[in-house]
Amino acid sequence: MKRSLARLVCGVLTVAAFTGVFAATPEQEKQFVDTYRKAYDAKDAKTLSALLYTKGADAQAAAFYKMMITSELGGKITSIQLLDLTAEDKARAAKTQSPDGRPMKLVLPATKKLVTKSETKDKSGSSSSSSEVFVGESEGRLYILVPAAAK
C-alpha cells in the first residue's frame, strides 16, 4: 500500500513538474502581449511576422497569417488579451481548416488565445474589428500558431 501511494505521489509530482516546465510564466505572457502591441502601434510588420510559428507550417497558410496579422496596421488597438482556452476553443484548435477548406492542424498545441480589438479612423469614418488567434509555446517563447496540412 505504501509503495503504491509513493508511486502515485511520485507520478503526480512528475506530471506537475513536467507541466510547469512548458507553461509560460505571467511575465512571458505580458512580454508577448506587449511585443505584439508595440509592433502593431509602430506598424512593424517584421516583428509581427516574427511572432508567427511557421516551422512545419503550410506555406499558403503562413502567407495568409502574415497578411492577416498586418492587414489592420494603421489602426489603434482598443483591447488586447491573452486568454485561457475554453473547452470549445480546444475543440476548434483540434479541427483547424485552411482558408481554402483543406484539413489542417496547428503545428504546436494551442495553450492560449490572443484576442485583439482595433479601431481604424479616416476621413470617411471609422470601423472596428476583432481577431482571435491561437497561441502556443516553443523553446520558452510564445508564438501565434500557423497550421500545417493534416495527415
DSSP file (Angstrom, degrees, kcal/mol; ACC not computed):
  #  RESIDUE AA STRUCTURE BP1 BP2  ACC     N-H-->O    O-->H-N    N-H-->O    O-->H-N    TCO  KAPPA ALPHA  PHI   PSI    X-CA   Y-CA   Z-CA
    1    1 A M     >        0   0    0      0, 0.0     4,-2.5     0, 0.0     5,-0.2   0.000 360.0 360.0 360.0 -46.3    0.0    0.0    0.0
    2    2 A K  H  >  +     0   0    0      1,-0.2     4,-2.6     2,-0.2     5,-0.2   0.898 360.0  51.8 -62.4 -39.4    2.8    2.4    0.9
    3    3 A R  H  > S+     0   0    0      2,-0.2     4,-2.2     1,-0.2    -1,-0.2   0.912 110.2  48.1 -64.2 -42.5    4.6    1.6   -2.2
    4    4 A S  H  > S+     0   0    0      2,-0.2     4,-2.4     1,-0.2    -2,-0.2   0.907 112.6  48.6 -63.4 -42.6    1.5    2.3   -4.4
    5    5 A L  H  X S+     0   0    0     -4,-2.5     4,-2.6     2,-0.2     5,-0.2   0.903 110.5  51.2 -64.3 -41.2    0.9    5.6   -2.6
    6    6 A A  H  X S+     0   0    0     -4,-2.6     4,-2.5     2,-0.2    -2,-0.2   0.902 110.8  48.7 -63.3 -41.2    4.6    6.5   -3.1
    7    7 A R  H  X S+     0   0    0     -4,-2.2     4,-2.8     2,-0.2    -2,-0.2   0.912 111.5  49.9 -63.8 -42.9    4.3    5.7   -6.8
    8    8 A L  H  X S+     0   0    0     -4,-2.4     4,-2.5     2,-0.2    -2,-0.2   0.937 112.8  45.6 -61.9 -47.4    1.1    7.8   -7.1
    9    9 A V  H  X S+     0   0    0     -4,-2.6     4,-2.5     1,-0.2    -2,-0.2   0.914 113.7  50.0 -62.8 -43.1    2.7   10.8   -5.4
   10   10 A C  H  X S+     0   0    0     -4,-2.5     4,-2.3    -5,-0.2    -2,-0.2   0.909 111.2  49.2 -62.1 -42.4    5.8   10.5   -7.5
   11   11 A G  H  X S+     0   0    0     -4,-2.8     4,-2.5     2,-0.2    -2,-0.2   0.914 111.2  48.6 -63.7 -43.6    3.8   10.3  -10.6
   12   12 A V  H  X S+     0   0    0     -4,-2.5     4,-2.6     1,-0.2    -2,-0.2   0.920 112.5  48.6 -63.3 -43.8    1.7   13.3   -9.7
   13   13 A L  H  X S+     0   0    0     -4,-2.5     4,-2.6     2,-0.2    -1,-0.2   0.883 110.8  51.1 -64.5 -37.8    4.8   15.3   -8.9
   14   14 A T  H  X S+     0   0    0     -4,-2.3     4,-2.9     2,-0.2    -2,-0.2   0.933 111.6  46.5 -64.0 -46.4    6.5   14.3  -12.1
   15   15 A V  H  X S+     0   0    0     -4,-2.5     4,-2.8     2,-0.2     5,-0.2   0.923 113.5  49.4 -61.7 -44.0    3.4   15.4  -14.2
   16   16 A A  H  X S+     0   0    0     -4,-2.6     4,-2.1     1,-0.2    -2,-0.2   0.912 113.6  45.8 -62.7 -42.4    3.3   18.7  -12.2
   17   17 A A  H  X S+     0   0    0     -4,-2.6     4,-1.5     2,-0.2    -2,-0.2   0.918 113.6  49.1 -66.9 -42.3    6.9   19.3  -12.8
   18   18 A F  H  X S+     0   0    0     -4,-2.9     4,-1.0     1,-0.2     3,-0.2   0.918 112.2  48.0 -63.0 -44.2    6.7   18.4  -16.5
   19   19 A T  H >X S+     0   0    0     -4,-2.8     4,-0.9     1,-0.2     3,-0.6   0.899 109.3  53.7 -63.5 -41.3    3.7   20.7  -17.0
   20   20 A G  H 3< S+     0   0    0     -4,-2.1     3,-0.2     1,-0.2    -1,-0.2   0.802  99.8  62.1 -64.7 -30.1    5.4   23.6  -15.2
   21   21 A V  H 3< S+     0   0    0     -4,-1.5    -1,-0.2    -3,-0.2    -2,-0.2   0.867 112.6  35.5 -64.0 -36.0    8.5   23.4  -17.4
   22   22 A F  H << S+     0   0    0     -4,-1.0     2,-0.4    -3,-0.6    -1,-0.2   0.494  92.7 103.8-100.0  -4.5    6.4   24.2  -20.5
   23   23 A A  S  < S-     0   0    0     -4,-0.9     2,-0.1    -3,-0.2    -4,-0.0  -0.643  74.1-121.3 -81.7 132.0    3.9   26.6  -19.0
   24   24 A A        -     0   0    0     -2,-0.4    -2,-0.1     1,-0.1    -1,-0.1  -0.429  26.1-123.3 -68.7 143.1    4.6   30.2  -19.9
   25   25 A T     >  -     0   0    0     -2,-0.1     4,-2.4     1,-0.1     5,-0.2  -0.447  23.7-109.0 -81.0 160.3    5.1   32.5  -16.9
   26   26 A P  H  > S+     0   0    0      0, 0.0     4,-2.4     0, 0.0     5,-0.2   0.855 122.0  55.4 -57.3 -33.3    2.9   35.6  -16.4
   27   27 A E  H  > S+     0   0    0      2,-0.2     4,-2.5     1,-0.2     5,-0.1   0.904 107.5  48.0 -66.4 -41.1    6.0   37.6  -17.3
   28   28 A Q  H  > S+     0   0    0      2,-0.2     4,-2.3     1,-0.2    -1,-0.2   0.894 112.0  50.0 -65.4 -39.7    6.4   35.8  -20.6
   29   29 A E  H  X S+     0   0    0     -4,-2.4     4,-2.3     2,-0.2    -2,-0.2   0.923 111.7  47.8 -64.0 -44.2    2.7   36.3  -21.4
   30   30 A K  H  X S+     0   0    0     -4,-2.4     4,-2.8     1,-0.2    -2,-0.2   0.908 111.4  51.0 -63.1 -41.8    3.0   40.0  -20.6
   31   31 A Q  H  X S+     0   0    0     -4,-2.5     4,-2.7     2,-0.2    -1,-0.2   0.906 109.5  50.6 -62.8 -41.6    6.1   40.3  -22.7
   32   32 A F  H  X S+     0   0    0     -4,-2.3     4,-2.4     2,-0.2    -2,-0.2   0.943 113.4  44.3 -60.3 -49.6    4.3   38.6  -25.7
   33   33 A V  H  X S+     0   0    0     -4,-2.3     4,-2.7     1,-0.2    -2,-0.2   0.913 114.6  49.5 -63.1 -43.6    1.3   40.9  -25.4
   34   34 A D  H  X S+     0   0    0     -4,-2.8     4,-2.8     2,-0.2     5,-0.2   0.903 110.5  50.3 -62.7 -41.5    3.5   44.0  -25.0
   35   35 A T  H  X S+     0   0    0     -4,-2.7     4,-2.4    -5,-0.2     5,-0.2   0.923 112.0  47.9 -62.4 -44.6    5.6   43.0  -28.0
   36   36 A Y  H  X S+     0   0    0     -4,-2.4     4,-2.6    -5,-0.2    -2,-0.2   0.951 114.0  46.4 -60.5 -49.7    2.5   42.5  -30.1
   37   37 A R  H  X S+     0   0    0     -4,-2.7     4,-2.9     1,-0.2     5,-0.2   0.920 113.8  47.4 -61.2 -46.0    1.0   45.8  -29.1
   38   38 A K  H  X S+     0   0    0     -4,-2.8     4,-2.0     1,-0.2    -1,-0.2   0.912 113.7  47.5 -63.9 -42.5    4.2   47.8  -29.6
   39   39 A A  H  <>S+     0   0    0     -4,-2.4     5,-3.1    -5,-0.2     4,-0.4   0.906 113.8  48.1 -65.4 -40.8    4.8   46.2  -33.0
   40   40 A Y  H ><5S+     0   0    0     -4,-2.6     3,-1.3    -5,-0.2    34,-0.4   0.946 112.5  47.6 -63.9 -48.5    1.2   46.9  -34.1
   41   41 A D  H 3<5S+     0   0    0     -4,-2.9    -1,-0.2     1,-0.3    -2,-0.2   0.839 114.8  46.8 -62.4 -33.1    1.4   50.5  -32.9
   42   42 A A  T 3<5S-     0   0    0     -4,-2.0    -1,-0.3    -5,-0.2    -2,-0.2   0.434 109.9-123.4 -87.2   0.1    4.7   51.0  -34.7
   43   43 A K  T < 5 +     0   0    0     -3,-1.3     2,-1.2    -4,-0.4    -3,-0.2   0.882  52.2 164.1  56.7  40.3    3.3   49.4  -37.9
   44   44 A D     >< +     0   0    0     -5,-3.1     4,-2.0     1,-0.2    -1,-0.2  -0.702  14.5 174.0 -94.2  86.1    6.2   46.9  -37.6
   45   45 A A  H  > S+     0   0    0     -2,-1.2     4,-2.6     1,-0.2    -1,-0.2   0.825  75.8  59.6 -63.4 -32.8    5.2   44.1  -39.9
   46   46 A K  H  > S+     0   0    0      2,-0.2     4,-1.6     1,-0.2    -1,-0.2   0.930 108.1  43.1 -64.3 -45.7    8.6   42.3  -39.5
   47   47 A T  H  > S+     0   0    0      2,-0.2     4,-0.7     1,-0.2    -2,-0.2   0.907 113.9  51.3 -67.6 -41.1    8.2   42.0  -35.7
   48   48 A L  H >< S+     0   0    0     -4,-2.0     3,-1.0     1,-0.2     4,-0.2   0.922 110.1  49.6 -60.9 -43.0    4.6   40.9  -36.0
   49   49 A S  H >< S+     0   0    0     -4,-2.6     3,-1.4     1,-0.3    -1,-0.2   0.832 103.6  60.6 -64.7 -31.5    5.6   38.3  -38.6
   50   50 A A  H 3< S+     0   0    0     -4,-1.6    -1,-0.3     1,-0.3    -2,-0.2   0.685  94.0  64.9 -69.8 -16.7    8.3   37.1  -36.2
   51   51 A L  T << S+     0   0    0     -3,-1.0    93,-3.3    -4,-0.7     2,-0.3   0.570  84.2  94.9 -80.2  -8.7    5.6   36.2  -33.7
   52   52 A L  E <  S-a  144   0A   0     -3,-1.4     2,-0.9    -4,-0.2    93,-0.2  -0.664  72.8-139.7 -83.8 136.2    4.2   33.6  -36.0
   53   53 A Y  E     +a  145   0A   0     91,-3.1    93,-1.1    -2,-0.3    54,-0.2  -0.840  36.4 159.0 -94.7 103.3    5.3   30.0  -35.5
   54   54 A T    >   +     0   0    0     -2,-0.9     3,-2.4    91,-0.1     2,-0.4   0.420  21.8 127.1-108.3  -0.9    5.8   28.8  -39.1
   55   55 A K  T 3  S-     0   0    0      1,-0.3     3,-0.1     3,-0.0    91,-0.1  -0.442  92.9  -0.3 -62.2 117.6    8.2   25.9  -38.6
   56   56 A G  T 3  S+     0   0    0     -2,-0.4    -1,-0.3     1,-0.3     2,-0.1   0.460 104.3 138.7  82.0   1.7    6.5   23.0  -40.4
   57   57 A A    <   -     0   0    0     -3,-2.4    91,-0.3    91,-0.1    -1,-0.3  -0.363  64.2 -94.5 -79.6 158.4    3.5   25.2  -41.4
   58   58 A D     >  -     0   0    0     89,-2.2     4,-2.6     1,-0.1     5,-0.2  -0.531  31.2-133.5 -67.3 133.7    1.8   25.2  -44.8
   59   59 A A  H  > S+     0   0    0     -2,-0.2     4,-2.3     1,-0.2     5,-0.2   0.893 105.2  48.3 -61.1 -42.4    3.3   27.9  -47.0
   60   60 A Q  H  > S+     0   0    0      2,-0.2     4,-2.4     1,-0.2    -1,-0.2   0.907 112.4  48.9 -64.9 -41.1   -0.1   29.2  -48.1
   61   61 A A  H  > S+     0   0    0      2,-0.2     4,-2.8     1,-0.2    -2,-0.2   0.907 110.3  51.4 -65.0 -41.5   -1.4   29.3  -44.5
   62   62 A A  H  X S+     0   0    0     -4,-2.6     4,-2.4     2,-0.2    -2,-0.2   0.916 110.9  47.9 -61.8 -43.2    1.8   31.1  -43.4
   63   63 A A  H  X S+     0   0    0     -4,-2.3     4,-2.2     2,-0.2    -1,-0.2   0.906 112.2  49.9 -63.9 -41.1    1.3   33.7  -46.1
   64   64 A F  H  X S+     0   0    0     -4,-2.4     4,-2.9     2,-0.2    -2,-0.2   0.928 111.1  48.2 -62.9 -45.5   -2.3   34.1  -45.2
   65   65 A Y  H  X S+     0   0    0     -4,-2.8     4,-2.8     2,-0.2    -2,-0.2   0.891 110.6  51.5 -64.2 -39.5   -1.5   34.6  -41.5
   66   66 A K  H  X S+     0   0    0     -4,-2.4     4,-1.0     2,-0.2    -1,-0.2   0.918 113.4  45.2 -62.3 -42.3    1.2   37.2  -42.3
   67   67 A M  H  X S+     0   0    0     -4,-2.2     4,-1.0     1,-0.2     3,-0.4   0.925 114.8  48.4 -65.2 -44.2   -1.3   39.1  -44.4
   68   68 A M  H  < S+     0   0    0     -4,-2.9     4,-0.5     1,-0.2     3,-0.4   0.897 109.2  51.6 -63.6 -42.4   -3.9   38.8  -41.7
   69   69 A I  H  < S+     0   0    0     -4,-2.8    -1,-0.2     1,-0.2    -2,-0.2   0.735 119.5  35.7 -70.7 -21.9   -1.7   39.9  -38.9
   70   70 A T  H >< S+     0   0    0     -4,-1.0     3,-1.4    -3,-0.4    -1,-0.2   0.467  91.2  91.6-108.6  -3.3   -0.6   43.0  -40.8
   71   71 A S  T 3< S+     0   0    0     -4,-1.0    -2,-0.1    -3,-0.4    -3,-0.1   0.792  88.7  46.3 -66.9 -28.1   -3.8   43.9  -42.6
   72   72 A E  T >  S+     0   0    0     -4,-0.5     3,-2.0    -3,-0.1    -1,-0.3   0.311  77.3 136.0 -97.8   9.0   -5.1   46.2  -39.9
   73   73 A L  T <   +     0   0    0     -3,-1.4     3,-0.1     1,-0.3   -32,-0.1  -0.323  62.1  47.3 -57.3 138.2   -1.9   48.1  -39.4
   74   74 A G  T 3  S+     0   0    0      1,-0.5    47,-0.3   -34,-0.4    -1,-0.3   0.132  94.8  96.8 110.2 -17.9   -2.7   51.8  -39.1
   75   75 A G  S <  S-     0   0    0     -3,-2.0    -1,-0.5    45,-0.1     2,-0.4  -0.209  76.2-111.2 -88.0-173.6   -5.5   51.2  -36.7
   76   76 A K  E     -B  119   0A   0     43,-2.7    43,-2.3    -3,-0.1     2,-0.4  -0.988  21.9-124.3-125.1 129.6   -5.4   51.5  -32.9
   77   77 A I  E     +B  118   0A   0     -2,-0.4    41,-0.3    41,-0.2     3,-0.1  -0.596  27.1 178.4 -71.7 123.8   -5.7   48.5  -30.6
   78   78 A T  E    S+     0   0A   0     39,-2.7     2,-0.3    -2,-0.4    40,-0.2   0.655  70.3   9.9 -98.2 -20.8   -8.5   49.2  -28.2
   79   79 A S  E     +B  117   0A   0     38,-1.7    38,-2.8     2,-0.0    -1,-0.4  -0.955  59.6 177.7-158.4 137.4   -8.3   45.9  -26.3
   80   80 A I  E     +B  116   0A   0     -2,-0.3     2,-0.4    36,-0.2    36,-0.2  -0.971  10.4 169.8-145.0 129.8   -5.8   43.0  -26.3
   81   81 A Q  E     -B  115   0A   0     34,-2.3    34,-2.9    -2,-0.3     2,-0.7  -0.998  29.0-148.4-141.8 142.0   -6.0   39.9  -24.1
   82   82 A L  E     -B  114   0A   0     -2,-0.4     2,-0.3    32,-0.2    32,-0.2  -0.946  37.1-173.1-106.9 109.1   -4.2   36.6  -23.8
   83   83 A L  E     -B  113   0A   0     30,-3.0    30,-2.1    -2,-0.7     2,-0.1  -0.702  26.8-107.3-111.1 153.7   -6.8   34.3  -22.6
   84   84 A D  E     -B  112   0A   0     -2,-0.3     2,-0.3    28,-0.2    28,-0.2  -0.392  46.3-102.5 -67.4 153.8   -7.0   30.7  -21.4
   85   85 A L        -     0   0    0     26,-0.6     2,-0.1    -2,-0.1    -1,-0.1  -0.610  29.2-145.0 -82.0 138.3   -8.7   28.2  -23.8
   86   86 A T     >  -     0   0    0     -2,-0.3     4,-2.3     1,-0.1     5,-0.2  -0.421  34.5 -99.9 -86.7 172.9  -12.2   27.1  -23.1
   87   87 A A  H  > S+     0   0    0      1,-0.2     4,-1.9     2,-0.2     5,-0.1   0.890 127.5  52.1 -60.8 -38.8  -13.3   23.6  -24.0
   88   88 A E  H  > S+     0   0    0      2,-0.2     4,-2.3     1,-0.2    -1,-0.2   0.901 107.8  51.2 -64.0 -41.4  -14.9   25.0  -27.2
   89   89 A D  H  > S+     0   0    0      1,-0.2     4,-2.7     2,-0.2    -2,-0.2   0.917 108.6  51.4 -61.4 -43.6  -11.6   26.7  -28.1
   90   90 A K  H  X S+     0   0    0     -4,-2.3     4,-1.5     1,-0.2    -1,-0.2   0.894 109.8  49.6 -61.9 -40.2   -9.7   23.4  -27.6
   91   91 A A  H  X S+     0   0    0     -4,-1.9     4,-0.7     2,-0.2    -1,-0.2   0.910 112.1  47.9 -65.4 -42.0  -12.1   21.6  -29.9
   92   92 A R  H >< S+     0   0    0     -4,-2.3     3,-0.8     1,-0.2    -2,-0.2   0.894 109.1  53.8 -65.1 -39.6  -11.8   24.4  -32.6
   93   93 A A  H >< S+     0   0    0     -4,-2.7     3,-0.8     1,-0.2    13,-0.6   0.838 106.2  53.3 -64.1 -32.3   -8.0   24.2  -32.3
   94   94 A A  H 3< S+     0   0    0     -4,-1.5    -1,-0.2     1,-0.2    -2,-0.2   0.700 112.4  44.8 -74.8 -19.2   -8.1   20.5  -32.9
   95   95 A K  T << S+     0   0    0     -3,-0.8    -1,-0.2    -4,-0.7    -2,-0.2  -0.195  78.4 162.3-119.1  40.3  -10.1   20.9  -36.1
   96   96 A T    <   -     0   0    0     -3,-0.8     8,-2.2     8,-0.1     2,-0.3  -0.287  18.0-163.0 -62.8 143.8   -8.3   23.8  -37.9
   97   97 A Q  B     -E  103   0B   0      6,-0.2     5,-0.1    52,-0.0    -2,-0.0  -0.904  18.8-114.7-124.3 156.1   -9.0   24.3  -41.6
   98   98 A S    >   -     0   0    0      4,-2.5     3,-2.1    -2,-0.3     6,-0.1  -0.385  38.3-100.5 -79.7 166.5   -7.1   26.3  -44.2
   99   99 A P  T 3  S+     0   0    0      0, 0.0    -1,-0.1     0, 0.0   -38,-0.0   0.789 126.3  50.8 -58.2 -26.5   -8.7   29.3  -45.8
  100  100 A D  T 3  S-     0   0    0      2,-0.1    -2,-0.0     0, 0.0     0, 0.0   0.308 123.6-103.5 -96.5  10.6   -9.5   27.1  -48.8
  101  101 A G  S <  S+     0   0    0     -3,-2.1     3,-0.1     1,-0.3     0, 0.0   0.391  71.3 143.6  90.8  -3.6  -11.2   24.4  -46.7
  102  102 A R        -     0   0    0      1,-0.1    -4,-2.5    -5,-0.1    -1,-0.3  -0.417  61.4 -99.1 -67.3 145.6   -8.4   21.8  -46.7
  103  103 A P  B     +E   97   0B   0      0, 0.0    47,-1.9     0, 0.0     2,-0.3  -0.476  53.9 171.4 -67.3 133.3   -8.0   19.9  -43.4
  104  104 A M  E     -F  149   0C   0     -8,-2.2     2,-0.3    45,-0.3    45,-0.2  -0.854  21.9-153.3-134.6 167.9   -5.2   21.4  -41.3
  105  105 A K  E     -F  148   0C   0     43,-2.7    43,-3.4    -2,-0.3   -11,-0.1  -0.988  32.2-100.5-141.8 150.3   -3.7   21.1  -37.8
  106  106 A L  E     -F  147   0C   0    -13,-0.6     4,-0.0    -2,-0.3    39,-0.0  -0.417  26.3-130.9 -69.2 146.3   -1.8   23.5  -35.7
  107  107 A V  S    S+     0   0    0     39,-1.2    -1,-0.1   -54,-0.2   -53,-0.0   0.724  91.6  23.1 -73.5 -21.0    1.9   22.9  -35.7
  108  108 A L  S    S-     0   0    0     38,-0.1     2,-0.2   -55,-0.1    30,-0.1  -0.933 100.4 -86.3-135.0 159.7    2.0   23.1  -31.9
  109  109 A P        -     0   0    0      0, 0.0    28,-0.5     0, 0.0     2,-0.3  -0.477  46.4-118.6 -65.6 137.0   -0.6   22.5  -29.2
  110  110 A A        +     0   0    0     -2,-0.2    26,-0.3     1,-0.1     3,-0.1  -0.611  37.9 168.8 -76.1 134.2   -2.6   25.7  -28.5
  111  111 A T        +     0   0    0     24,-3.2   -26,-0.6    -2,-0.3     2,-0.3   0.584  64.3   5.1-117.8 -21.5   -2.3   26.9  -24.9
  112  112 A K  E     -BC  84 135A   0     23,-1.9    23,-2.7   -28,-0.2     2,-0.4  -0.883  64.2-127.7-148.4 175.1   -3.9   30.3  -25.1
  113  113 A K  E     -BC  83 134A   0    -30,-2.1   -30,-3.0    -2,-0.3     2,-0.6  -0.999  13.4-141.5-134.5 140.5   -5.7   32.6  -27.5
  114  114 A L  E     -BC  82 133A   0     19,-2.9    19,-2.0    -2,-0.4     2,-0.5  -0.885  18.7-169.5 -99.9 120.4   -4.9   36.2  -28.3
  115  115 A V  E     +BC  81 132A   0    -34,-2.9   -34,-2.3    -2,-0.6     2,-0.4  -0.952   8.1 178.9-115.0 119.6   -8.0   38.4  -28.7
  116  116 A T  E     -BC  80 131A   0     15,-2.4    15,-2.7    -2,-0.5     2,-0.4  -0.936  13.9-166.7-122.5 144.9   -7.5   41.8  -30.1
  117  117 A K  E     +BC  79 130A   0    -38,-2.8   -39,-2.7    -2,-0.4   -38,-1.7  -0.993  17.0 178.7-125.2 136.1  -10.0   44.6  -30.9
  118  118 A S  E     -BC  77 129A   0     11,-2.8    11,-2.4    -2,-0.4     2,-0.4  -0.917  18.1-149.1-137.7 163.2   -8.9   47.5  -33.0
  119  119 A E  E     -BC  76 128A   0    -43,-2.3   -43,-2.7    -2,-0.3     2,-0.4  -0.997   6.3-162.8-135.0 136.9  -10.4   50.7  -34.5
  120  120 A T  E     - C   0 127A   0      7,-3.1     7,-2.5    -2,-0.4     2,-0.4  -0.979   7.9-171.5-121.9 130.7   -9.5   52.5  -37.6
  121  121 A K  E     + C   0 126A   0     -2,-0.4     2,-0.3   -47,-0.3     5,-0.2  -0.969  15.1 150.7-122.9 137.8  -10.4   56.1  -38.3
  122  122 A D  E >   - C   0 125A   0      3,-3.0     3,-1.8    -2,-0.4    -2,-0.0  -0.851  62.1 -77.2-146.6-174.0  -10.1   58.0  -41.6
  123  123 A K  T 3  S+     0   0    0      1,-0.3     3,-0.1    -2,-0.3    -2,-0.0   0.712 126.5  54.4 -66.1 -18.5  -11.9   60.9  -43.3
  124  124 A S  T 3  S-     0   0    0      1,-0.3     2,-0.3     0, 0.0    -1,-0.3   0.457 122.6 -85.4 -93.6   0.1  -14.7   58.6  -44.5
  125  125 A G  E <   -C  122   0A   0     -3,-1.8    -3,-3.0     2,-0.0     2,-0.3  -0.935  50.0 -67.1 136.9-158.2  -15.5   57.4  -41.0
  126  126 A S  E     -C  121   0A   0     -2,-0.3     2,-0.3    -5,-0.2    -5,-0.2  -0.944  32.5-171.1-134.9 156.4  -14.4   54.7  -38.5
  127  127 A S  E     -C  120   0A   0     -7,-2.5    -7,-3.1    -2,-0.3     2,-0.3  -0.977   8.2-151.7-142.6 155.7  -14.5   51.0  -38.3
  128  128 A S  E     +C  119   0A   0     -2,-0.3     2,-0.3    -9,-0.2    -9,-0.2  -0.934  13.7 178.6-127.8 153.7  -13.8   48.4  -35.7
  129  129 A S  E     -C  118   0A   0    -11,-2.4   -11,-2.8    -2,-0.3     2,-0.3  -0.963  11.8-155.0-146.4 162.5  -12.6   44.8  -35.9
  130  130 A S  E     -C  117   0A   0     -2,-0.3     2,-0.3   -13,-0.2   -13,-0.2  -0.987   9.3-171.7-138.8 151.2  -11.7   42.0  -33.7
  131  131 A S  E     -C  116   0A   0    -15,-2.7   -15,-2.4    -2,-0.3     2,-0.4  -0.973   8.1-161.8-141.7 157.0   -9.5   39.0  -34.2
  132  132 A E  E     +C  115   0A   0     -2,-0.3     2,-0.3   -17,-0.2   -17,-0.2  -0.987  13.6 174.5-141.3 125.9   -8.7   35.8  -32.3
  133  133 A V  E     -C  114   0A   0    -19,-2.0   -19,-2.9    -2,-0.4     2,-0.2  -0.966  31.8-112.3-132.8 150.0   -5.7   33.6  -32.9
  134  134 A F  E     -C  113   0A   0     -2,-0.3    11,-2.6    11,-0.3     2,-0.4  -0.585  29.8-156.9 -81.8 143.7   -4.3   30.5  -31.1
  135  135 A V  E     +CD 112 144A   0    -23,-2.7   -24,-3.2    -2,-0.2   -23,-1.9  -0.941  14.4 172.7-122.8 141.6   -1.0   30.8  -29.2
  136  136 A G  E     - D   0 143A   0      7,-2.3     7,-2.8    -2,-0.4     2,-0.4  -0.821  25.3-113.4-138.4 179.1    1.4   28.1  -28.3
  137  137 A E  E     + D   0 142A   0    -28,-0.5     2,-0.3    -2,-0.3     5,-0.2  -0.940  25.2 172.5-125.0 139.9    4.8   27.8  -26.8
  138  138 A S  E >  S- D   0 141A   0      3,-2.5     3,-1.8    -2,-0.4    -2,-0.0  -0.969  73.6 -12.1-144.4 129.2    8.1   26.5  -28.2
  139  139 A E  T 3  S-     0   0    0     -2,-0.3     3,-0.1     1,-0.3  -117,-0.0   0.855 129.0 -51.0  51.6  42.1   11.5   26.7  -26.5
  140  140 A G  T 3  S+     0   0    0      1,-0.2     2,-0.4  -118,-0.1    -1,-0.3   0.551 117.4 104.6  78.7   8.4   10.3   29.0  -23.8
  141  141 A R  E <   - D   0 138A   0     -3,-1.8    -3,-2.5  -117,-0.1     2,-0.3  -0.930  65.5-128.3-122.5 147.5    8.7   31.6  -26.2
  142  142 A L  E     + D   0 137A   0     -2,-0.4     2,-0.3    -5,-0.2    -5,-0.2  -0.723  30.9 179.1 -91.4 143.2    5.1   32.2  -27.1
  143  143 A Y  E     - D   0 136A   0     -7,-2.8    -7,-2.3    -2,-0.3     2,-0.5  -0.962  36.2-110.4-139.5 154.7    4.0   32.3  -30.8
  144  144 A I  E     -aD  52 135A   0    -93,-3.3   -91,-3.1    -2,-0.3     2,-0.3  -0.789  48.7-123.5 -80.9 126.9    0.9   32.7  -32.8
  145  145 A L  E     -a   53   0A   0    -11,-2.6   -11,-0.3    -2,-0.5   -91,-0.1  -0.550  23.0-163.2 -85.1 137.7    0.3   29.3  -34.3
  146  146 A V        -     0   0    0    -93,-1.1   -39,-1.2    -2,-0.3   -38,-0.1  -0.932  24.4-117.4-113.6 138.6    0.0   28.7  -38.0
  147  147 A P  E     -F  106   0C   0      0, 0.0   -89,-2.2     0, 0.0     2,-0.3  -0.325  19.7-155.0 -79.2 159.4   -1.5   25.4  -39.3
  148  148 A A  E     -F  105   0C   0    -43,-3.4   -43,-2.7   -91,-0.3   -91,-0.1  -0.828  41.1 -76.4-121.1 162.8    0.1   22.6  -41.3
  149  149 A A  E     -F  104   0C   0     -2,-0.3   -45,-0.3   -45,-0.2     2,-0.2  -0.385  51.7-119.3 -61.2 134.5   -1.6   20.1  -43.6
  150  150 A A              0   0    0    -47,-1.9    -1,-0.1     1,-0.1   -45,-0.0  -0.517 360.0 360.0 -75.5 143.2   -3.3   17.4  -41.7
  151  151 A K              0   0    0     -2,-0.2    -1,-0.1   -47,-0.0    -2,-0.1   0.393 360.0 360.0-107.9 360.0   -2.0   13.9  -42.3
